[in-house]
Amino acid sequence: MDNQRLMDFMSKYEIIYSVIANLKLDTLTSIGWRYKLPYQGLLDLFHDEESVKSLNDSLVGEIMPQAMRQGELKCLICKPKNDILIGLFYVEKRDVGDAYIFGKKLNDELSQIINV
């Protein structure tokens, strides 16, 4: 994965923090500014190997991307490859319809970045 392209993507869409979980290698990589998140609770989704496995299991058969919210903080969960989960953390300022469209756009663009 090209970290510079991911950083450019994060900057372009005001993503504060991202976590990339490689299920095949059992690795977690974070990029961004965790300390800028207004809440920390959603980070538990990517806390460790077991929480990532549980999250991945919960996504079987679900339409992607999935979103979780804590106050104004949103975690958009993307699965650009079968063995990769990515959490994008950002402050959501859109109404429900616009937020859905924005999430799909992020997921589609992220899939292109990851699959390069």
Secondary structure, 3 states (H helix, E strand, C coil): CCHHHHHHHHHHCCCCEEEEEECCCCEEEEEECHHHCCCCHHHHHHCCHHHHHHHHHHCCCCCCCEEEEECCEEEEEEEEECCEEEEEEEECCCCHHHHHHHHHHHHHHHHHHHCC
